[in-house]
């Protein structure tokens, strides 16, 4: 199911995002680094780092709630420039209720076989009202 959701997102397909692992309340999303997602200094664009965190948070929250969800808010801290071959976003649900999940995500850059933390994010993932997901 998770891969079908990713495949239905044109931006995810454009940047080559891959759902590496998905379990209840947990997600690992990968984005291969190409020239198309770098900014003028050669770093992965902050918007792509943010995308990876947001999508991983939403997957973690959605699998924790077991409902269709959207991100209601999130915050990201960029810790270092993302320079390497692959972004890896690992998210997990920290707390869930009936209608929302608070999730945390660490975003790493893989370079020469070594992962370095480049961003941390936290977000609130909200359940969609019944019938909204098909609209």
PyMOL commands that set and color helices and strands:
alter all, ss='L'
color gray80, all
select helices_A, chain A and resi 2-7+10-15+35-37+46-65
alter helices_A, ss='H'
color red, helices_A
select strands_A, chain A and resi 17-23+26-32+69-78+86-96+100-111+114-127
alter strands_A, ss='S'
color yellow, strands_A
deselect
rebuild
show_as cartoon
